[in-house]
Amino acid sequence: MLFRLLTLSPELLVQIISYLSFKDIISCEVSCRHLNSVIKNSVLLKYLKEAGRTGVYDPLTPGLTFPERIEKLRRWEKAWEDLDIPETTARVTFDLDIWSPLIGSLHNGHLVVTDADPVVYAYSDLSCLPRALPIRSIEFGNLTLVREGLLHAFAFADEYNLVVMISTGELADAEDFSYDICPRPPTITLDVRILTLSESIAHPLAKSPQIDVFLKSRFLLGCTLDARIAGNCLVILTCHVWSCEFDEIHLIYWREGTVHCLRRSPPSTYFPQVTFLSEDTLVLVQKQGNALELCRIAPGDTPVLVTHSVLVLPALQRGISCIMVECQGDQVVPSGDLLTRSRRLHFVSDPNATVLCFTLGFRQVVGGLDYLRSVSFWVRRCSLYEYAIRGGNQEHPWEAWGPSVTRWTDWEHGLAPCRPGGSRSALFPMLIEVGAGNPIVIRDFHPERVRRALARNQSPSSSKGRLKVVTESSKIEKGDEFLNDIVSSLPYCEATSEKRYGYHEVLIDDERIVGITRGDDEGVIDIHLML
C-alpha cells in the first residue's frame, strides 16, 4: 500500500485526501482502507494518472466518460508510437506561385500558410473538421491584407484569434538614396496591423501602433525583421545588415497599443531571430559572439531588457561565420490560457516539455558553386529557461551546458527537421524519391515518454513495437565549419511510418500530421488526424 502511495503525484494525493474526513485521517488503519478503495474505484484518479503517464496536460475532453477518455488517450498514444498514420481526413488545394515558396505554421489545429513574398496568408481551423471519412475538401481562402507597400513580418497567436501583419508603405525619398559608406537612410514607418486571424478584421481587443525606423529602401534591403507573440507581449526585432543604424528591439503591449524600445545595439549584433521562453523571457542569437543570449523583460513605466545568461554555441573555425539562424517551436501559452486550449483540443502536451529547434546555415563553395550547409539542434524550452532565471549575466561555455541538453543533426544526412509541435518534431527528406516517396519520421523528446519507452524495451515480456529509443550520444564531426566534434545526448524516441509519402514539408501538432505537396502551379495539403 505504501509503495502505491509513493508512486502517485502530489496532486493526486491531495485529491485522495480530500475524500477523507479528519477522523479517518488520524486513524491509520481506516485511512489505508479508504485510500485503497479510492485508488481502486476512482475512474477520475485512473484517468489523471494515465494522463500524467502519457505526458498530457489537463486533457479533459468534454462529452466523454472517464473510461472513454482513458481508451481514447491510449489510442492516441499508440497512434503516435506506432506512427500508423490514418488515411487523409481532409484535403486542401490552393494556387501556388512556384517562385514564392510557402511558409506553413500549425498550432493547436490552426493552419496558417503565408506567401514568402509575402502579401497574403491563408487560414483554416482544422479542429472543426469532422473525424470521419470520406475525404472532405475544406475552404482555404487567400486573404489579401496588404494593398499598398510590402508585408515584411508575420506572427499569429491562435489563443486570441489574433494575427499581426507588419508592413511598409511607399518611400518618398528612396530614389534620392545614396549608397555611400555609412549613409543616413530615410525614415520609414512600420505599420503594425493587429487583426482577427479568422476574419481578417480589426481585432476588438487590440490597438494597432506604428513604429518609425531607418531603412535603406522600401524593400528593406538593409533591414530584416522578426516578430513573436506571447500573452500580451509582441516583440519586434529589426536588424540592420549593411547600414550603420542600430539594431532595435521593440516591445508592444498589443492590448494597450503602447510601444517601448527595449534595446538599441550596434548593427549586426543579432541575427533577425527572437523567441519567447515565457511571457517575459526571450532568446536572442548573437551574430558576433556565436551564442544564445537569454534575456528577461523588466517591467515598469519604461520596460528594459536585462541579459541574464549567455550560452556559447560550439566553436567555429577561424574565418567561418554563420550566415543564417532560424528558431522554430510551439507558441508560448500563458498558464491562464491553457484551460482554453484544453477545451478546444482533445489532448494538449505538457508545456514544460516543449522543444525548440535551432537551424544554423553556413555558406560553402564546392566546385565554384555556392550552397548552404545546414545543421540543427533541439533543446527543451525548460532547459534554457533554467539558465534565464539564474541572473548575473554569466557566460556558460558550450561544454558546460550544451552536450547533455541538446541533440544535433546534420542536414547532409538527408533529413531536415520541421517546426516542432509540443515535444515532437517531424523530419522530412531534402529530396523526394521519384515515384516511391519517403517515410515520415517523428522524434519525441518528452522525458516521461522516453523513460517509459526505454523501460518497455528493456522488459523481456513487453512488446517492442516500432518505437526506437535513442539515449546514446551522437556526433557531428569537425570540419570546414566547426573547430571540434559536436557531441550531444538529449534522449528521444523515434518512430518511422511504414507507408511512404511524397510530401515536400510536414507539419505536426498534438493531434494531427499535415503534409504539404508543391506542384507547378498548385499546392495540396493533406490532413491526417492521429485520433
LUMPABA-373601 format. One record per atom (N, C-alpha, C): x, y, z; residue in one letter. Coordinates in steps of 0.1 Angstrom, whole numbers, plus 5000, padded with zeros to 4 digits. Layout:
! residues N
XYZA
...
END
This chain:
! residues 531
500849885000M
500050005000M
500950135000M
501950135008L
502850245009L
503550264995L
503950154989F
504550174976F
503650234966F
502350204966R
501350254957R
501150404959R
501250444972L
501150594975L
502350664970L
503550604971L
504750674967L
504750694952L
504050614945T
504150634930T
503150734925T
502350794934L
501350894930L
501951034931L
501551124922S
502051254922S
501351334934S
502051444939P
501451514950P
500051564947P
499751604934E
498351654931E
497351544933E
497751414930L
496751304932L
496551274947L
497651284955L
497551264969L
496551364975L
496651494971V
495851594976V
494351564973V
494151514961Q
492751484957Q
492251364965Q
493151264968I
492751154976I
492351194990I
493251274996I
492951315010I
491651395011I
491351465000S
490051545001S
488851455002S
489051324999Y
487951235001Y
487751195015Y
488751215023L
488751155037L
488351265047L
487651225058S
487351315069S
488551315078S
488651425087F
489751435096F
489851315106F
488651255110K
488651145118K
489251025111K
489051005098D
489650895091D
491150915089D
491551035087I
492951065085I
493851025097I
493251055110I
494051025122I
494050875125I
493250805119S
493150655121S
493950595109S
495150535112C
495950485101C
495250365094C
494650275102E
494050165096E
492850195087E
492050285092V
490850335084V
491350405071V
492350495073S
492850565062S
493350475051S
494150375055C
494650285045C
493550215037C
492450175044R
491350115037R
490650205028R
490550335032H
489850435024H
490750465012H
492050485014L
492950515003L
492950404993L
493050284997N
493050164988N
491750164980N
490650194987S
489350184980S
489250304969S
489750424973V
489650534964V
490550504952V
491750454954I
492650434943I
492050324933I
491450224939K
490950114930K
489750164923K
488850244929N
487550264923N
487350404916N
488250494918S
488150624912S
488550634898S
487650644889V
488050654875V
488650784872V
488350894880L
489051024878L
490451014881L
490850944892L
492250934895L
492950844885L
492350734880K
492950654870K
493150734857K
492250824854Y
492450904842Y
493551004843Y
493551074855L
494651174857L
495951104858L
496050984863K
497350914864K
497750874850K
496850834842E
497150794828E
497550914820E
496951024822A
497251154815A
498751194819A
499051184832G
500451214836G
501451124831G
501050994829R
501950894824R
502250914809R
501350964802T
501550994788T
502051134785T
502251214795G
502851344793G
501851444787G
500551434791V
499451524786V
499051614797V
498851744793Y
498351844803Y
496851854803Y
496151824814D
494751854816D
493951834804D
493951714798P
493151684786P
491751644789P
490951734795L
489551704799L
488651714787L
488551604779T
487651604767T
486251614771T
485451714766P
484051724770P
483251614763P
482151574770G
481251484764G
481551334765G
482651304772L
483151164773L
483151124787L
482850994790T
483150944804T
484550924806T
484950904819F
486450884821F
486950754815F
486250644815P
486750524808P
486850554793P
485950624787E
486150664773E
487350744771E
487550844780R
488750924778R
490050844780R
490050754789I
491250664790I
491550584778I
490450534772E
490550454760E
491050544748E
490550664747K
490950754736K
492350794738K
492750824751L
494150864754L
495150754750L
494850634753R
495750524750R
495750504735R
494650514728R
494650504713R
495450614707R
495350734712W
496150844707W
497650824709W
498050774721E
499450744724E
499950644715E
499150534712K
499650424704K
499750474689K
498950564685A
499050614671A
500350684669A
500750764679W
502050834677W
503250744679W
503150644687E
504250554689E
504450454677E
503350404672D
503450314660D
503550394647D
503150524648L
503150604636L
502450534624L
501350474628D
500450414618D
499450524614D
499950604604I
499250734600I
497950704593I
496850754598P
495550724592P
495450784578P
494450744571E
494250804558E
493850944559E
493951014548T
493751164548T
492251184552T
492051274561T
490651314565T
490251444559T
491151524553A
490751644546A
491851674537A
491451744526R
492451784516R
492251924511R
493252004510V
493152144506V
494052164494V
493452234483T
494252274472T
494252424471T
495452484467F
495552624466F
496452664455F
496252784449D
497152834439D
498552854445D
499552834436L
500952844441L
501852914431L
502553014435D
503553074427D
504853004429D
505352934419I
506552854420I
507752934425I
507753064422W
508853144426W
508753204440W
507653164447S
507453224460S
507053104469S
508053044476P
507852934484P
506952974496P
506052874500L
505152904511L
505852874525L
505352934535I
505752914549I
504552874557I
504652754562G
503452694569G
503652694584G
502652714592S
502652704606S
501352634611S
501552544620L
500452464625L
500452474641L
499452524647H
499352544661H
497952504666H
497852394674N
496652364680N
495452354671N
495652304659G
494552284650G
494352404640G
495152514642H
495052624634H
496252624624H
495852614611L
496852614600L
496952744593L
498152804592V
498352934586V
499452914576V
499252954563V
500252944553V
500453084548V
501653134548T
501953274543T
502753264531T
502553354521D
503353364509D
504653424514D
505753364510A
507053404514A
507453544509A
506653594499D
506953724494D
507053834504D
506053834514P
504753774514P
503653884513P
502553864506V
501553964506V
500153904510V
500053774511V
498853714515V
499053604526V
498053574533Y
498153454541Y
496853384540Y
496853254542A
495653164542A
495553094555A
494253084560Y
494053034573Y
492952934573Y
493052824581S
491952734583S
491952674597S
490852654603D
490652594617D
490452454615D
491452364616L
491352224614L
490652154625L
490652214637S
489952154648S
488452134647S
487952204637C
486452194634C
486152084624C
487152024619L
486851924608L
486251804614L
485251734607P
484751614612P
485851504612P
485651404620R
486651304622R
486351174615R
485551184604A
485151064597A
485451074582A
485850974576L
485950964562L
484650974555L
484451014543P
485551024533P
486251154533P
487251174524I
488051294524I
487051414520I
487251524527R
486551644525R
487451754520R
486951824510S
487651944506S
487252064515S
488152134521I
487752244530I
488152374524I
487452474528E
487652614523E
488952664529E
489752724520F
491052774525F
491352894516F
490653004519G
490753114510G
491953204513G
492553264503N
493653354505N
493053494509N
493653554518L
493153684523L
494153794520L
493953884510T
494853984507T
494854094517T
495854114524L
495854214535L
496654334533L
497654334524V
498454444521V
498254494507V
497554604506R
497254654492R
498254764488R
498954824498E
499954914495E
501254884503E
502354894496G
503654864503G
503854714503G
504654664512L
505054524513L
504954474527L
504654344528L
504554284541L
505854224544L
506454254556H
507754214560H
507854124572H
506854114580A
506854024591A
505453984594A
505353864600F
504053804602F
504153724615F
503153734624A
503053654636A
501653634640A
501353524646F
499953504650F
499853424663F
498853444670A
498553384683A
497153334683A
496953204681D
495653144679D
494853144692D
495553154703E
494853164716E
493853284717E
494253394710Y
493453514710Y
492853544696Y
492853454687N
492353474673N
493053594668N
494353604669L
495053734666L
496153704656L
496253794646V
497353794637V
497953934636V
499253944635V
500054064634V
500654074620V
500354184612M
500954204599M
501754334600M
503054324597I
503954434598I
504354474584I
503954594579S
504254624565S
504754774565S
505154804553T
505654944550T
504955004538T
504855134537G
504255194526G
505355244516G
504955334507E
505855384498E
506955474505E
508155474499L
509255554505L
509455674495L
509155794500A
509155914491A
510555944486A
511555934494D
512855984491D
513755864487D
513255754483A
514055634480A
514955654468A
514455734458E
515155744446E
516455834448E
516355924457D
517556004460D
518555944470D
518355814473F
519155754483F
520555724478F
521555744485S
522955724481S
523555604489S
524355524482Y
524955404489Y
526355434493Y
526655554497D
527955584503D
528155514516D
529455514521I
529755454533I
528955514544I
528355434553C
527555484564C
526555594560C
525755574550P
524755674547P
523755694558P
522955794556R
521855814565R
520555774558R
520055654561P
518955604554P
517655694557P
516755694548P
515555764551P
514655694561P
513855774568T
512955724578T
511755664571T
511255554576I
510055494571I
509255434583I
507955434582T
507055394593T
506655244590T
506855164601L
506255034601L
504855034606L
503954984598D
502554974602D
502354834609D
502054834621V
501754714629V
500254694629V
499754604621R
498254584620R
497854464627R
497054474637I
496654364646I
495254334642I
495054214636L
493754174631L
493254044637L
492054004635T
491553874639T
492053774628T
492553664633L
493053564624L
492053504615L
490853484620S
489853404612S
489153494602S
488953624605E
488153714596E
488953824590E
490153844594S
490953954589S
490354094590S
489854114602I
489254254605I
490054304618I
489854424620A
490554484632A
490154414645A
491154374653H
490954294665H
490254384675H
489154334681P
488454424690P
489154454703P
490154374707L
490854384720L
492154454718L
492554484706A
493954534703A
493954674697A
495054734699K
495354864693K
496554854684K
496454904672S
497554884662S
498455014662S
499655004666P
500555114667P
501355124654P
502255234654Q
503255254643Q
504655264649Q
505655224642I
507055234646I
507855304636I
508555404639D
509455474629D
510855414630D
511355364619V
512755304618V
513455364606V
514755344606F
515555384594F
515855264585F
515455274573L
515655164563L
516355214551L
517055124544K
517755164532K
516755194520K
515655114520S
514755134509S
513455074513S
512355094505R
511055034509R
511154884508R
512154824502F
512254674501F
513054624512F
513454704522L
514154654534L
515454584531L
516154644521L
517454574517L
518454584528L
518354684537G
519254704547G
518754654561G
517554594561C
517054564574C
516154444573C
516254354583T
515354244583T
514654244597T
513454184597L
512554184608L
512154044613L
511854044626D
511253924632D
510353964642D
509153894643A
508153934653A
507653804660A
507453814673R
506853704680R
505853754691R
504953664695I
503853704704I
503853604716I
503653654728A
503453564740A
502553644749A
501353604752G
500453674760G
500153814755G
500353914763N
500154054759N
501354114752N
502454044751C
503654104746C
503854064731C
504154164723L
504554154709L
505954214708L
506954134705V
508354184703V
508754184689V
509254294684I
509754314671I
511254344671I
512054264664L
513454284663L
513854334649L
514454454648T
514854504635T
516454494635T
516954424625C
518454414624C
518854474611C
519854574612H
520354644600H
521654564596H
521654524584V
522754444579V
523854534573V
523554624565W
524554704557W
524754844562W
523754904568S
523755044572S
524455054586S
524655174590C
525355194603C
524255224614C
523055204611E
521955224622E
522055114632E
521555144644F
521455044654F
520354944652F
520654814656D
519554714657D
518754754669D
517454734667E
516454774678E
515554664681E
515154654694I
514154554699I
513054634705I
511854624699H
510654694704H
509754604710H
509154644721L
508054574728L
506754654727L
505754574722I
504454634721I
503454554730I
502854624739Y
501654564746Y
500454584737Y
500054484731W
499154494720W
497754534725W
497354494737R
496054534742R
495954684744R
497054754748E
497054894750E
497654974738E
498354904730G
498954974718G
500155054721G
500755034733T
501955114737T
503255044732T
504155134728V
505455084721V
506655124730V
507555034733H
508755064741H
509955004733H
510955084733C
512255034727C
513054974738C
513154844738L
513854764749L
515354784748L
515854784736R
517354784734R
517754844720R
518854914720R
519454954708R
520954904708R
521354834698S
522654764697S
523354804684S
524654794684P
525354814671P
524854724660P
525054774648P
524454694637P
525154554636P
524354454632S
524754314631S
525154254644S
524554304655T
524854244668T
524054104669T
522854104663Y
522053984664Y
521553934651Y
521253804650F
520553754639F
519153804640F
518453814629P
516953854629P
516153744634P
516253704647Q
515553594653Q
515353614667Q
514153614672V
513753634686V
512753524689V
512953464701T
512053364705T
511653374720T
510453354723F
509953354737F
510253224744F
510753234757L
510753114766L
509653124775L
509253244779S
508053264787S
507453404783S
506453444790E
505853574786E
506853694788E
507853684797D
508853784799D
510253744797D
510453634790T
511853584788T
512053554773T
513153604768L
513453594753L
514853524751L
514953474739V
516253414734V
516653494722V
517753554722L
518353624711L
519553544706L
519953554694V
521153484688V
522153584685V
523253584692Q
524353684689Q
525053644676Q
525253744668K
525953714655K
527453714657K
528053804664Q
529453814666Q
529953714676Q
529153694687G
529553614698G
529253464696G
528553434686N
528153284683N
527553224696N
526453284701A
525953244714A
524453274714A
523753204724L
522353234727L
522353334739L
521653444737E
521553544748E
520153534754E
520153504767L
518853484774L
518553614782L
517453674779C
517053804785C
515753794791C
515453884801R
514153904807R
513754044806R
512454064804I
511854204803I
511554254817I
512254354821A
512054414834A
510854514833A
509754484839P
508554574837P
508754704844P
507854794841G
507854934847G
507255034837G
507355154840D
506855264831D
507655264818D
508955234820T
509855214808T
510455084809T
509854974803P
510454844803P
511854834797P
512754754802V
514054734797V
514354584796V
515354554787L
515754414785L
517054394793L
516954294802V
518154264810V
518654124806V
519954114803T
520653994799T
520953914812T
520553784813H
520753704825H
521853604822H
521853544810S
522853434808S
523253444793S
524453404790V
524853384776V
525353244774V
524753164765L
525153024763L
525953014750L
527252984751V
528052984739V
527852864731V
527752874718L
527552764709L
528852704705L
528952584699P
530252524695P
531052614687P
532352614690A
533352704684A
533452674669A
533652784661L
533752774647L
535252794643L
535552744631Q
536852754625Q
537152904623Q
538452944623R
538853084621R
538353124607R
537753244606G
537253294594G
535853244590G
535353154597I
533953104594I
532953174603I
531853204597S
530753264604S
529453214599S
528453204608C
527153154604C
526453274597C
525753234586I
525053344578I
523553344580I
523053244587M
521653234589M
521353154601M
520353194609V
519953124621V
518353134621V
517753024623E
516253014624E
515952934637E
514952984644C
514452904656C
512952884654C
512552754656Q
511152724655Q
510752644667Q
509452664671G
508952594683G
507452634684G
506852564693D
505452584696D
505352724703D
504152784702Q
503952914708Q
503952904724Q
504353004730V
504253014745V
502853054748V
502252974757V
500853004761V
500953034776V
500453154780P
500453184795P
499553084802P
499953054814S
499352944822S
497852964823S
497353094823G
495953114825G
495153074812G
495853064801D
495153024788D
495252884785D
495952804793L
496052654790L
494652584790L
493852634799L
492452574800L
491652594788L
491852714782T
491152754770T
491552654759T
492852634758R
493352544748R
492852404750R
492852354762S
492452214765S
490952194762S
490152304763R
488752284760R
488552264745R
489452324737R
489352314722R
489852184717R
490952134723L
491652024717L
491351904726L
491551784720H
491351664728H
492551644738H
493751664733F
494951644741F
495951754739F
496551804750V
497551914750V
498751864757V
499951864750S
501151824756S
501551914768S
502351854777D
502851924788D
503652044783D
503352164786P
504052284781P
505452284786P
505752224797N
507152224803N
508152134794N
507552054786A
508351964778A
508552004763A
508052114759T
508152164745T
509552184742T
509852164729V
511252174724V
511352294714V
512552344713L
512852444702L
513852384693L
513752414680C
514752364670C
515452484664C
516752494666F
517552594660F
518252544648F
518252614637T
518952574625T
519952684621T
521252634619L
522352724616L
522752694601L
522952804594G
523352794580G
524652844577G
525552774569F
526852814566F
527052814551F
527752914546R
528052924531R
529252834528R
529052754518Q
530152664513Q
530252684498Q
531552674494V
531852684479V
532452544475V
531752474466V
532252354461V
532152354446V
533352334440G
533452334425G
533052474419G
533352574426G
532952714422G
531552754424G
530752664430L
529352694432L
529052714447L
528252804450D
527852834464D
526652744468D
526652694480Y
525452634485Y
525452644500Y
524252624506L
524052644520L
524152504527L
525052494537R
525152384545R
524452414559R
523452324562S
522652354574S
522852234585S
522852274597V
522852184609V
521752234618V
521152144626S
520052184635S
520352124648S
519752184659F
519752114672F
518452144679F
518052044687W
516852054695W
517252084710W
516452154717V
516752184731V
515352204738V
515152154750R
513852174756R
513852324761R
512652384760R
512452524764R
512852534779R
512452444787C
512652454801C
514152454805C
514952384796S
516452374799S
517052514797S
516552594787L
517052724785L
516552824796L
515352794800Y
514652884810Y
515452874823Y
515952754827E
516752744839E
517852834840E
518552854828Y
519652954828Y
519153094827Y
517953114822A
517453254820A
517153314834A
516653234843I
516253284856I
517453294867I
518653244863R
519753254872R
520253394874R
520253474864G
520653614865G
522253624866G
522653744867G
524153764868G
524853784855G
524153774844N
524753794831N
526053704830N
525953584833Q
527053484833Q
527153424819Q
528353404815E
528653334802E
528953184805E
528353094798H
528452954800H
529052894788H
530252834788P
530852774777P
530052654772P
530252624759W
529452514753W
529552384761W
530752344765E
531052214772E
530252214785E
529952324791A
529352324805A
527852314804A
527252354793W
525752354792W
525152264781W
525852254770G
525252214758G
525152064755G
526151984757P
526151844752P
524951764758P
524651784771S
523651694777S
522251734775S
521951864770V
520651914769V
520251934754V
521151904745T
520851934731T
520951804723T
520451804711R
520651694702R
520751754688R
521951724682W
522251794669W
522051694657W
521751744646T
521551664633T
522151744622T
522751674612D
523251734600D
522351714589D
521951824582W
521051804570W
521651724559W
522951714559E
523651634548E
523351484549E
522751444561H
522351304562H
521051284555H
520451384550G
519251364541G
517951404548G
517851424561L
516651464567L
516751604573L
515651684571A
515651814576A
514451824586A
514751884598P
513651894608P
512652004604P
511351974608C
510352074606C
510052144619C
509052244619R
508652314631R
508152214641R
508652214653P
508152124664P
506752154667P
506052044672G
504752064678G
504752004692G
504752084702G
504952034715G
506351974718G
506451854722S
507751784724S
508151704712S
507351704701R
507651624690R
508151714678R
508951654670S
509351714658S
509451614646S
508951654635A
508951564623A
510251604615A
510751504608L
511851514599L
511351474585L
511651554575F
511351514561F
512551524552F
512551444541P
513751434533P
513951554525P
515251594522M
515551704514M
515151684500M
515251564495L
514851524481L
513851414481L
512751434473I
511751324472I
512151224462I
512151094466E
512550994457E
511450984446E
511850984434V
510850984423V
510050854424V
508650874424G
507750764424G
507550694437G
508650684445A
508450604457A
508050684469A
508550814470G
508250894482G
509250854493G
508950904505N
509750874516N
508850864529N
509350784539P
508650774551P
508650904559P
507750924568I
507751034578I
508450984591I
509351064596V
510051034608V
509651134619V
509251084631I
508851174642I
509751144654I
510351244659R
511151234671R
510351304683R
510351234694D
509651284706D
510651294717D
510851424722F
511751454733F
511151464747F
509951414748H
509251424761H
509951324771H
510551374782P
511351284791P
510551174797P
509251184800E
508451074805E
508250974795E
507951014783R
507750914772R
508950834769R
510150904769V
511450844767V
511650734778V
511450774790R
511650684802R
510850564800R
509550584797R
508650464797R
508950374785R
509350434774A
509650354762A
510950274764A
511950334771L
513150264775L
512850154784L
512050174794A
511750064803A
510949954796A
510149984787R
509349884780R
510349804770R
511249874764N
512149794755N
513149704763N
513449744776Q
514349664784Q
513649544791Q
512249554791S
511549444797S
511349324787S
511749204791P
511649084782P
510249054779P
509249094787S
507849054785S
507049154777S
507649274774S
506949374767S
507149364752S
506149404745S
506249414730S
507049534726S
508049514718K
508949624715K
508349724705K
507549684696G
506949774686G
507949844677G
507549944670R
508450014661R
509150134667R
508850164679L
509450284685L
510850264690L
511750344685K
513150334688K
513550444698K
514250404708V
514750494719V
516250524717V
516650644716V
517950684714V
518450754727V
519350694734T
519950754746T
521450784745T
522050714735E
523550724734E
523850864727E
525050904728S
525451034722S
525651014707S
525351134700S
525651134686S
526751244684S
527351244672K
528451324670K
528451384655K
528651514654I
528851584642I
530351614641I
531051554632E
532551564632E
532951704628E
534051744633K
534651884630K
534951884615K
535051994609G
535352014595G
535552154591G
534952194580D
535152324575D
534552434584D
533452394591E
532752494599E
533152494614E
533152374620F
533252364634F
534752324638F
535152384649L
536552364653L
536752224659L
535752174667N
535752044673N
534551964670N
534651834673D
533451754672D
532351804681D
531051794676I
529951834684I
529251704689I
529351684702V
528751564709V
527451614716V
526351544714S
525151574720S
524351454724S
523551454735S
523051334740S
521651354746S
520851454742L
519451464746L
518651344742L
518051264751P
517451144747P
516151174739P
515751074731Y
514451094723Y
513950954719Y
512650954715C
512050834709C
511850874694C
512050774686E
511850794671E
510950684665E
509950734658A
509050644651A
509150674636A
509050574627T
509150584613T
507950524607T
507250594598S
506050534592S
506350424582S
505550324581E
505750224571E
505450274557E
504450354556K
504050404543K
504950514539K
505150534526R
505950644520R
505050754515R
505550874516Y
504750994512Y
505651084503Y
504951154494G
505751244486G
505651384490G
505551414503Y
505351544508Y
506751624507Y
506551754504H
507751844505H
507951904518H
506951904527E
507051954540E
506051884549E
506351874562V
505451814571V
505351904583V
504051924588L
503752004600L
503051914609L
503251934622I
502551854632I
502151944644I
501051894651D
500751954664D
500351834672D
499651854684D
499451734693D
498451634687D
497751674677E
496651584672E
496751544658E
497551604650R
497451574635R
498851594629R
498951534617I
500051544608I
499551614595I
500251714591V
499851784579V
500951774569V
500651724557G
501651714546G
501451814535G
502451884531I
502351984520I
503051934508I
502351934496T
503051894484T
502952014474T
504052054468R
504052164459R
504152114444R
503252164436G
503352134422G
503852254414G
503552254401D
504052364392D
503252484395D
501952474396D
501052594398D
500052564409D
500152454416E
499152424426E
499852354438E
499352384450G
499752314462G
498652224468G
498952114474V
498052034481V
498452004495V
497452024504I
497651994518I
496851884523I
497451774528D
496651664534D
496751664549D
495551644555I
495451644570I
495251504574I
496051454583H
495951324589H
495651334604H
494551294609L
494151314623L
494651184631L
495451214641M
496051104649M
495151064661M
493851044659L
492951014670L
492150894666L
END
